[in-house]
Amino acid sequence: MAHCYEAVQLHMLLDAIMYYKRAANYNNKEAIALHQLAKLHQELSCDEEVAFYYKKDITKIENEEREGPNMLEALLFLAINCSTHMMTKEMEVYCNKLLDYNRASLWYV
């Protein structure tokens, strides 16, 4: 349902957010709900919510020992967001995770 509301034809982002929240609360097996919630809030320029959902997504990704572009996108946003808000220690954590992620990716190439 959320994907339908998110589609260009409807572009009902608040309704899409409602359904993605529901999916995230019911153990979203495809692991897309948290990432989509962050992206939709980013489209609405709600940086606090974007950061909140990206942090939750990173935690879920790390707990499930998954990899992929969602992790990279989340870490990059959080590092830049922390830099913008002068949150140096948090920014350093995300930058280090980005470096570790990139190093790990190079081993697979």
The first five atom37 places (N, CA, C, CB, O) and aatype in JSON, in Angstrom:
{
  "aatype": [12, 0, 8, 4, 18, 6, 0, 19, 5, 10, 8, 12, 10, 10, 3, 0, 9, 12, 18, 18, 11, 1, 0, 0, 2, 18, 2, 2, 11, 6, 0, 9, 0, 10, 8, 5, 10, 0, 11, 10, 8, 5, 6, 10, 15, 4, 3, 6, 6, 19, 0, 13, 18, 18, 11, 11, 3, 9, 16, 11, 9, 6, 2, 6, 6, 1, 6, 7, 14, 2, 12, 10, 6, 0, 10, 10, 13, 10, 0, 9, 2, 4, 15, 16, 8, 12, 12, 16, 11, 6, 12, 6, 19, 18, 4, 2, 11, 10, 10, 3, 18, 2, 1, 0, 15, 10, 17, 18, 19],
  "atom_mask": [
    [1, 1, 1, 1, 1],
    [1, 1, 1, 1, 1],
    [1, 1, 1, 1, 1],
    [1, 1, 1, 1, 1],
    [1, 1, 1, 1, 1],
    [1, 1, 1, 1, 1],
    [1, 1, 1, 1, 1],
    [1, 1, 1, 1, 1],
    [1, 1, 1, 1, 1],
    [1, 1, 1, 1, 1],
    [1, 1, 1, 1, 1],
    [1, 1, 1, 1, 1],
    [1, 1, 1, 1, 1],
    [1, 1, 1, 1, 1],
    [1, 1, 1, 1, 1],
    [1, 1, 1, 1, 1],
    [1, 1, 1, 1, 1],
    [1, 1, 1, 1, 1],
    [1, 1, 1, 1, 1],
    [1, 1, 1, 1, 1],
    [1, 1, 1, 1, 1],
    [1, 1, 1, 1, 1],
    [1, 1, 1, 1, 1],
    [1, 1, 1, 1, 1],
    [1, 1, 1, 1, 1],
    [1, 1, 1, 1, 1],
    [1, 1, 1, 1, 1],
    [1, 1, 1, 1, 1],
    [1, 1, 1, 1, 1],
    [1, 1, 1, 1, 1],
    [1, 1, 1, 1, 1],
    [1, 1, 1, 1, 1],
    [1, 1, 1, 1, 1],
    [1, 1, 1, 1, 1],
    [1, 1, 1, 1, 1],
    [1, 1, 1, 1, 1],
    [1, 1, 1, 1, 1],
    [1, 1, 1, 1, 1],
    [1, 1, 1, 1, 1],
    [1, 1, 1, 1, 1],
    [1, 1, 1, 1, 1],
    [1, 1, 1, 1, 1],
    [1, 1, 1, 1, 1],
    [1, 1, 1, 1, 1],
    [1, 1, 1, 1, 1],
    [1, 1, 1, 1, 1],
    [1, 1, 1, 1, 1],
    [1, 1, 1, 1, 1],
    [1, 1, 1, 1, 1],
    [1, 1, 1, 1, 1],
    [1, 1, 1, 1, 1],
    [1, 1, 1, 1, 1],
    [1, 1, 1, 1, 1],
    [1, 1, 1, 1, 1],
    [1, 1, 1, 1, 1],
    [1, 1, 1, 1, 1],
    [1, 1, 1, 1, 1],
    [1, 1, 1, 1, 1],
    [1, 1, 1, 1, 1],
    [1, 1, 1, 1, 1],
    [1, 1, 1, 1, 1],
    [1, 1, 1, 1, 1],
    [1, 1, 1, 1, 1],
    [1, 1, 1, 1, 1],
    [1, 1, 1, 1, 1],
    [1, 1, 1, 1, 1],
    [1, 1, 1, 1, 1],
    [1, 1, 1, 0, 1],
    [1, 1, 1, 1, 1],
    [1, 1, 1, 1, 1],
    [1, 1, 1, 1, 1],
    [1, 1, 1, 1, 1],
    [1, 1, 1, 1, 1],
    [1, 1, 1, 1, 1],
    [1, 1, 1, 1, 1],
    [1, 1, 1, 1, 1],
    [1, 1, 1, 1, 1],
    [1, 1, 1, 1, 1],
    [1, 1, 1, 1, 1],
    [1, 1, 1, 1, 1],
    [1, 1, 1, 1, 1],
    [1, 1, 1, 1, 1],
    [1, 1, 1, 1, 1],
    [1, 1, 1, 1, 1],
    [1, 1, 1, 1, 1],
    [1, 1, 1, 1, 1],
    [1, 1, 1, 1, 1],
    [1, 1, 1, 1, 1],
    [1, 1, 1, 1, 1],
    [1, 1, 1, 1, 1],
    [1, 1, 1, 1, 1],
    [1, 1, 1, 1, 1],
    [1, 1, 1, 1, 1],
    [1, 1, 1, 1, 1],
    [1, 1, 1, 1, 1],
    [1, 1, 1, 1, 1],
    [1, 1, 1, 1, 1],
    [1, 1, 1, 1, 1],
    [1, 1, 1, 1, 1],
    [1, 1, 1, 1, 1],
    [1, 1, 1, 1, 1],
    [1, 1, 1, 1, 1],
    [1, 1, 1, 1, 1],
    [1, 1, 1, 1, 1],
    [1, 1, 1, 1, 1],
    [1, 1, 1, 1, 1],
    [1, 1, 1, 1, 1],
    [1, 1, 1, 1, 1],
    [1, 1, 1, 1, 1]
  ],
  "atom_positions": [
    [[0.83, -1.2, 0.0], [0.0, 0.0, 0.0], [0.86, 1.25, 0.0], [-0.94, 0.0, 1.21], [0.59, 2.2, -0.73]],
    [[1.91, 1.25, 0.83], [2.76, 2.42, 0.95], [3.38, 2.79, -0.39], [3.86, 2.17, 2.0], [3.44, 3.96, -0.77]],
    [[3.83, 1.78, -1.11], [4.45, 2.02, -2.41], [3.45, 2.67, -3.38], [4.99, 0.71, -3.0], [3.82, 3.53, -4.17]],
    [[2.22, 2.26, -3.32], [1.18, 2.84, -4.18], [0.97, 4.32, -3.86], [-0.14, 2.08, -4.03], [0.9, 5.15, -4.77]],
    [[0.88, 4.64, -2.58], [0.68, 6.04, -2.19], [1.91, 6.9, -2.52], [0.38, 6.13, -0.69], [1.79, 8.1, -2.77]],
    [[3.06, 6.28, -2.52], [4.31, 6.98, -2.81], [4.47, 7.27, -4.31], [5.5, 6.17, -2.3], [5.2, 8.19, -4.68]],
    [[3.83, 6.5, -5.14], [3.99, 6.6, -6.6], [3.7, 8.01, -7.1], [3.06, 5.6, -7.29], [2.92, 8.76, -6.51]],
    [[4.33, 8.34, -8.19], [4.22, 9.68, -8.78], [2.77, 10.05, -9.08], [5.04, 9.76, -10.06], [2.37, 11.2, -8.91]],
    [[1.98, 9.08, -9.51], [0.6, 9.37, -9.87], [-0.21, 9.89, -8.68], [-0.06, 8.11, -10.43], [-1.02, 10.8, -8.83]],
    [[0.01, 9.33, -7.5], [-0.71, 9.77, -6.3], [0.1, 10.78, -5.49], [-1.07, 8.57, -5.43], [-0.42, 11.83, -5.1]],
    [[1.35, 10.46, -5.25], [2.28, 11.3, -4.49], [1.66, 11.74, -3.16], [2.69, 12.53, -5.32], [1.73, 12.91, -2.78]],
    [[1.05, 10.8, -2.46], [0.44, 11.05, -1.16], [1.42, 10.58, -0.1], [-0.96, 10.33, -1.02], [1.27, 9.5, 0.48]],
    [[2.44, 11.41, 0.16], [3.57, 11.0, 0.98], [3.19, 10.72, 2.43], [4.63, 12.04, 0.94], [3.72, 9.79, 3.04]],
    [[2.3, 11.51, 2.99], [1.91, 11.29, 4.39], [1.19, 9.95, 4.56], [1.0, 12.43, 4.88], [1.36, 9.27, 5.57]],
    [[0.38, 9.58, 3.58], [-0.28, 8.28, 3.62], [0.75, 7.15, 3.45], [-1.36, 8.18, 2.53], [0.66, 6.12, 4.11]],
    [[1.71, 7.36, 2.56], [2.77, 6.37, 2.36], [3.56, 6.19, 3.66], [3.71, 6.8, 1.21], [3.88, 5.07, 4.04]],
    [[3.86, 7.29, 4.33], [4.58, 7.23, 5.61], [3.79, 6.4, 6.62], [4.85, 8.66, 6.16], [4.36, 5.58, 7.33]],
    [[2.5, 6.63, 6.69], [1.66, 5.89, 7.63], [1.77, 4.38, 7.39], [0.19, 6.34, 7.5], [1.89, 3.6, 8.34]],
    [[1.73, 3.96, 6.12], [1.78, 2.53, 5.82], [3.19, 1.96, 6.01], [1.31, 2.28, 4.39], [3.33, 0.81, 6.43]],
    [[4.21, 2.74, 5.71], [5.58, 2.26, 5.96], [5.82, 2.12, 7.46], [6.62, 3.22, 5.33], [6.51, 1.19, 7.89]],
    [[5.27, 3.03, 8.27], [5.4, 2.9, 9.72], [4.74, 1.62, 10.19], [4.77, 4.12, 10.45], [5.27, 0.9, 11.04]],
    [[3.59, 1.34, 9.65], [2.88, 0.11, 10.0], [3.73, -1.11, 9.64], [1.5, 0.04, 9.28], [3.83, -2.06, 10.42]],
    [[4.33, -1.08, 8.45], [5.18, -2.2, 8.02], [6.4, -2.33, 8.93], [5.63, -2.0, 6.55], [6.79, -3.44, 9.29]],
    [[7.01, -1.2, 9.3], [8.19, -1.23, 10.16], [7.85, -1.81, 11.53], [8.79, 0.18, 10.31], [8.67, -2.5, 12.14]],
    [[6.66, -1.52, 12.02], [6.24, -2.02, 13.33], [5.88, -3.5, 13.31], [5.07, -1.22, 13.83], [5.85, -4.14, 14.36]],
    [[5.61, -4.04, 12.13], [5.25, -5.46, 12.02], [6.39, -6.28, 11.42], [3.99, -5.61, 11.16], [6.16, -7.2, 10.63]],
    [[7.62, -5.94, 11.81], [8.79, -6.71, 11.41], [8.88, -6.89, 9.9], [8.77, -8.07, 12.09], [8.76, -8.01, 9.38]],
    [[9.08, -5.8, 9.21], [9.19, -5.75, 7.76], [10.3, -6.67, 7.26], [9.44, -4.32, 7.29], [11.48, -6.35, 7.39]],
    [[9.93, -7.81, 6.7], [10.92, -8.81, 6.29], [11.77, -8.37, 5.1], [10.22, -10.09, 5.96], [12.92, -8.78, 4.98]],
    [[11.22, -7.55, 4.23], [11.99, -7.09, 3.07], [12.99, -6.01, 3.45], [11.05, -6.57, 1.99], [13.85, -5.65, 2.65]],
    [[12.87, -5.48, 4.65], [13.79, -4.48, 5.19], [13.83, -3.21, 4.36], [15.19, -5.07, 5.29], [14.89, -2.61, 4.17]],
    [[12.67, -2.8, 3.86], [12.65, -1.56, 3.09], [11.92, -0.42, 3.8], [12.01, -1.8, 1.75], [12.09, 0.74, 3.45]],
    [[11.11, -0.76, 4.79], [10.25, 0.25, 5.41], [11.04, 1.38, 6.07], [9.36, -0.41, 6.45], [10.73, 2.55, 5.84]],
    [[12.05, 1.05, 6.87], [12.81, 2.1, 7.55], [13.54, 3.0, 6.57], [13.82, 1.47, 8.52], [13.56, 4.22, 6.72]],
    [[14.13, 2.39, 5.56], [14.84, 3.18, 4.55], [13.88, 4.1, 3.79], [15.58, 2.24, 3.55], [14.19, 5.27, 3.54]],
    [[12.73, 3.57, 3.43], [11.74, 4.38, 2.71], [11.19, 5.5, 3.6], [10.6, 3.51, 2.21], [10.93, 6.6, 3.11]],
    [[11.02, 5.23, 4.89], [10.57, 6.27, 5.81], [11.59, 7.41, 5.85], [10.35, 5.69, 7.22], [11.21, 8.58, 5.87]],
    [[12.86, 7.07, 5.87], [13.9, 8.1, 5.87], [13.85, 8.91, 4.57], [15.31, 7.46, 6.04], [13.93, 10.14, 4.59]],
    [[13.72, 8.22, 3.45], [13.7, 8.91, 2.15], [12.48, 9.81, 1.99], [13.74, 7.89, 1.01], [12.59, 10.92, 1.47]],
    [[11.32, 9.35, 2.45], [10.11, 10.16, 2.35], [10.2, 11.4, 3.24], [8.87, 9.33, 2.74], [9.8, 12.49, 2.84]],
    [[10.74, 11.23, 4.44], [10.92, 12.39, 5.32], [11.96, 13.36, 4.73], [11.35, 11.93, 6.73], [11.87, 14.57, 4.93]],
    [[12.94, 12.81, 4.03], [13.93, 13.67, 3.37], [13.25, 14.5, 2.28], [15.09, 12.83, 2.78], [13.56, 15.68, 2.1]],
    [[12.35, 13.89, 1.57], [11.6, 14.6, 0.52], [10.74, 15.71, 1.14], [10.72, 13.62, -0.28], [10.48, 16.73, 0.5]],
    [[10.3, 15.5, 2.38], [9.49, 16.5, 3.08], [10.35, 17.48, 3.88], [8.5, 15.8, 4.02], [9.83, 18.33, 4.6]],
    [[11.68, 17.36, 3.75], [12.64, 18.23, 4.45], [12.51, 18.16, 5.96], [12.47, 19.66, 3.99], [12.58, 19.19, 6.64]],
    [[12.32, 16.98, 6.49], [12.22, 16.76, 7.94], [13.48, 16.02, 8.4], [10.92, 15.94, 8.32], [13.45, 14.81, 8.63]],
    [[14.59, 16.75, 8.52], [15.88, 16.13, 8.79], [15.95, 15.34, 10.08], [16.93, 17.17, 8.81], [16.65, 14.33, 10.15]],
    [[15.24, 15.76, 11.12], [15.26, 15.0, 12.38], [14.67, 13.62, 12.18], [14.48, 15.75, 13.48], [15.22, 12.63, 12.68]],
    [[13.58, 13.54, 11.47], [12.95, 12.25, 11.2], [13.81, 11.4, 10.28], [11.56, 12.44, 10.6], [13.9, 10.18, 10.43]],
    [[14.45, 12.06, 9.3], [15.34, 11.33, 8.39], [16.45, 10.66, 9.21], [15.96, 12.29, 7.32], [16.72, 9.47, 9.04]],
    [[17.07, 11.44, 10.08], [18.15, 10.9, 10.91], [17.64, 9.77, 11.8], [18.77, 12.01, 11.78], [18.31, 8.74, 11.94]],
    [[16.47, 9.95, 12.39], [15.88, 8.92, 13.26], [15.72, 7.6, 12.52], [14.53, 9.39, 13.81], [16.11, 6.55, 13.02]],
    [[15.14, 7.64, 11.32], [14.88, 6.4, 10.58], [16.15, 5.81, 9.98], [13.86, 6.65, 9.48], [16.27, 4.59, 9.9]],
    [[17.09, 6.65, 9.57], [18.36, 6.1, 9.09], [19.12, 5.41, 10.22], [19.24, 7.22, 8.47], [19.74, 4.37, 10.0]],
    [[19.08, 5.98, 11.43], [19.75, 5.34, 12.57], [19.11, 3.98, 12.86], [19.67, 6.24, 13.83], [19.82, 3.0, 13.09]],
    [[17.79, 3.93, 12.84], [17.1, 2.65, 13.06], [17.44, 1.65, 11.96], [15.57, 2.87, 13.12], [17.62, 0.46, 12.22]],
    [[17.53, 2.14, 10.72], [17.85, 1.27, 9.59], [19.27, 0.71, 9.73], [17.72, 2.03, 8.25], [19.49, -0.48, 9.5]],
    [[20.21, 1.55, 10.12], [21.59, 1.1, 10.32], [21.65, 0.02, 11.39], [22.51, 2.28, 10.69], [22.31, -1.0, 11.22]],
    [[20.96, 0.25, 12.5], [20.93, -0.74, 13.58], [20.38, -2.07, 13.08], [20.09, -0.23, 14.75], [20.94, -3.12, 13.39]],
    [[19.29, -2.01, 12.31], [18.69, -3.24, 11.77], [19.65, -3.93, 10.8], [17.35, -2.92, 11.05], [19.8, -5.15, 10.84]],
    [[20.28, -3.16, 9.93], [21.23, -3.73, 8.96], [22.39, -4.41, 9.69], [21.77, -2.62, 8.01], [22.79, -5.52, 9.34]],
    [[22.92, -3.74, 10.72], [24.04, -4.31, 11.46], [23.62, -5.56, 12.23], [24.62, -3.27, 12.43], [24.37, -6.54, 12.27]],
    [[22.43, -5.54, 12.83], [21.94, -6.7, 13.58], [21.72, -7.91, 12.68], [20.64, -6.36, 14.3], [21.93, -9.05, 13.09]],
    [[21.31, -7.65, 11.45], [21.05, -8.74, 10.51], [22.28, -9.08, 9.66], [19.89, -8.38, 9.59], [22.24, -9.97, 8.81]],
    [[23.38, -8.36, 9.93], [24.64, -8.56, 9.21], [24.46, -8.52, 7.7], [25.26, -9.89, 9.62], [24.98, -9.36, 6.97]],
    [[23.71, -7.51, 7.25], [23.5, -7.32, 5.81], [24.42, -6.21, 5.32], [22.01, -6.97, 5.51], [25.05, -5.51, 6.11]],
    [[24.5, -6.08, 4.0], [25.26, -5.0, 3.37], [24.44, -4.47, 2.21], [26.66, -5.49, 2.89], [23.43, -5.06, 1.83]],
    [[24.88, -3.36, 1.66], [24.21, -2.83, 0.49], [24.2, -1.32, 0.46], [0.0, 0.0, 0.0], [24.7, -0.67, 1.38]],
    [[23.62, -0.77, -0.58], [23.64, 0.68, -0.77], [22.84, 1.45, 0.27], [23.12, 1.02, -2.14], [23.11, 2.63, 0.49]],
    [[21.87, 0.82, 0.91], [21.09, 1.51, 1.95], [21.99, 1.94, 3.1], [19.97, 0.6, 2.46], [21.82, 3.03, 3.65]],
    [[22.93, 1.09, 3.47], [23.85, 1.41, 4.56], [24.71, 2.61, 4.18], [24.75, 0.19, 4.89], [24.88, 3.53, 4.98]],
    [[25.23, 2.59, 2.99], [26.08, 3.69, 2.52], [25.3, 5.0, 2.49], [26.64, 3.37, 1.13], [25.81, 6.03, 2.93]],
    [[24.1, 4.97, 1.97], [23.26, 6.17, 1.89], [22.94, 6.72, 3.28], [21.96, 5.86, 1.13], [22.98, 7.93, 3.5]],
    [[22.62, 5.83, 4.22], [22.29, 6.24, 5.58], [23.5, 6.85, 6.28], [21.76, 5.05, 6.39], [23.4, 7.9, 6.91]],
    [[24.64, 6.2, 6.18], [25.85, 6.7, 6.82], [26.26, 8.06, 6.27], [26.99, 5.72, 6.66], [26.66, 8.94, 7.02]],
    [[26.16, 8.21, 4.97], [26.53, 9.48, 4.34], [25.62, 10.6, 4.8], [26.48, 9.35, 2.81], [26.09, 11.69, 5.14]],
    [[24.31, 10.36, 4.82], [23.38, 11.39, 5.29], [23.69, 11.76, 6.73], [21.92, 10.9, 5.17], [23.76, 12.94, 7.07]],
    [[23.87, 10.76, 7.59], [24.09, 11.02, 9.01], [25.41, 11.78, 9.25], [24.09, 9.71, 9.8], [25.47, 12.66, 10.1]],
    [[26.44, 11.43, 8.51], [27.72, 12.14, 8.66], [27.57, 13.61, 8.26], [28.83, 11.47, 7.8], [28.05, 14.49, 8.97]],
    [[26.9, 13.87, 7.16], [26.7, 15.25, 6.7], [25.77, 15.99, 7.65], [26.12, 15.26, 5.27], [26.03, 17.15, 7.97]],
    [[24.72, 15.35, 8.09], [23.78, 15.98, 9.02], [24.46, 16.35, 10.34], [22.59, 15.03, 9.29], [24.25, 17.44, 10.86]],
    [[25.28, 15.45, 10.85], [26.01, 15.74, 12.1], [27.0, 16.88, 11.9], [26.74, 14.49, 12.6], [27.18, 17.71, 12.78]],
    [[27.63, 16.91, 10.74], [28.56, 18.0, 10.43], [27.84, 19.34, 10.39], [29.26, 17.74, 9.08], [28.34, 20.33, 10.92]],
    [[26.67, 19.36, 9.78], [25.87, 20.58, 9.68], [25.46, 21.08, 11.05], [24.62, 20.33, 8.82], [25.4, 22.29, 11.28]],
    [[25.18, 20.16, 11.98], [24.7, 20.54, 13.31], [25.83, 20.57, 14.34], [23.62, 19.57, 13.77], [25.58, 20.62, 15.55]],
    [[27.07, 20.54, 13.86], [28.25, 20.62, 14.72], [28.28, 19.51, 15.78], [28.3, 21.98, 15.41], [28.68, 19.75, 16.92]],
    [[27.88, 18.35, 15.41], [27.9, 17.19, 16.31], [29.13, 16.36, 15.96], [26.58, 16.31, 16.18], [29.04, 15.31, 15.33]],
    [[30.28, 16.86, 16.38], [31.56, 16.33, 15.92], [31.79, 14.87, 16.28], [32.66, 17.16, 16.48], [32.22, 14.08, 15.44]],
    [[31.5, 14.51, 17.51], [31.77, 13.12, 17.93], [30.9, 12.13, 17.15], [31.51, 12.96, 19.45], [31.37, 11.08, 16.72]],
    [[29.63, 12.46, 16.99], [28.74, 11.59, 16.22], [29.17, 11.54, 14.75], [27.28, 12.07, 16.33], [29.14, 10.48, 14.13]],
    [[29.56, 12.7, 14.21], [30.02, 12.75, 12.83], [31.23, 11.84, 12.64], [30.36, 14.2, 12.42], [31.33, 11.13, 11.64]],
    [[32.13, 11.86, 13.59], [33.33, 11.03, 13.51], [32.97, 9.54, 13.48], [34.25, 11.32, 14.69], [33.58, 8.77, 12.74]],
    [[31.98, 9.15, 14.28], [31.53, 7.76, 14.3], [31.02, 7.34, 12.92], [30.43, 7.56, 15.37], [31.38, 6.28, 12.41]],
    [[30.17, 8.19, 12.32], [29.61, 7.84, 11.01], [30.67, 7.87, 9.91], [28.48, 8.79, 10.66], [30.63, 7.05, 8.99]],
    [[31.59, 8.81, 10.0], [32.68, 8.86, 9.0], [33.56, 7.62, 9.09], [33.54, 10.13, 9.19], [33.96, 7.06, 8.07]],
    [[33.85, 7.18, 10.32], [34.64, 5.96, 10.49], [33.9, 4.74, 9.97], [35.0, 5.76, 11.96], [34.5, 3.85, 9.36]],
    [[32.59, 4.68, 10.21], [31.8, 3.57, 9.67], [31.81, 3.59, 8.15], [30.35, 3.63, 10.19], [31.86, 2.54, 7.5]],
    [[31.75, 4.81, 7.57], [31.83, 4.93, 6.12], [33.16, 4.39, 5.6], [31.64, 6.39, 5.68], [33.2, 3.66, 4.61]],
    [[34.24, 4.77, 6.27], [35.56, 4.28, 5.85], [35.65, 2.76, 5.98], [36.67, 4.94, 6.7], [36.16, 2.09, 5.08]],
    [[35.15, 2.23, 7.1], [35.17, 0.78, 7.29], [34.33, 0.08, 6.23], [34.67, 0.41, 8.68], [34.72, -0.96, 5.71]],
    [[33.18, 0.65, 5.93], [32.29, 0.07, 4.93], [32.97, 0.05, 3.56], [30.96, 0.87, 4.85], [32.9, -0.95, 2.85]],
    [[33.63, 1.15, 3.21], [34.31, 1.21, 1.92], [35.48, 0.25, 1.86], [34.79, 2.64, 1.64], [35.71, -0.38, 0.83]],
    [[36.23, 0.12, 2.96], [37.35, -0.84, 2.99], [36.84, -2.26, 2.81], [38.14, -0.71, 4.31], [37.4, -3.04, 2.05]],
    [[35.77, -2.59, 3.52], [35.19, -3.94, 3.43], [34.69, -4.21, 2.01], [34.03, -4.11, 4.44], [34.82, -5.33, 1.51]],
    [[34.13, -3.19, 1.36], [33.62, -3.36, -0.01], [34.76, -3.63, -0.99], [32.83, -2.11, -0.45], [34.6, -4.39, -1.95]],
    [[35.91, -3.02, -0.74], [37.05, -3.23, -1.64], [37.56, -4.66, -1.61], [38.17, -2.28, -1.28], [38.1, -5.14, -2.61]],
    [[37.4, -5.35, -0.49], [37.84, -6.74, -0.39], [37.03, -7.65, -1.28], [37.76, -7.21, 1.04], [37.52, -8.7, -1.71]],
    [[35.81, -7.27, -1.56], [34.94, -8.11, -2.39], [35.17, -7.91, -3.88], [33.5, -7.84, -2.06], [34.72, -8.72, -4.7]],
    [[35.86, -6.84, -4.23], [36.05, -6.52, -5.66], [37.12, -7.38, -6.27], [36.4, -5.06, -5.85], [37.41, -7.25, -7.46]]
  ]
}
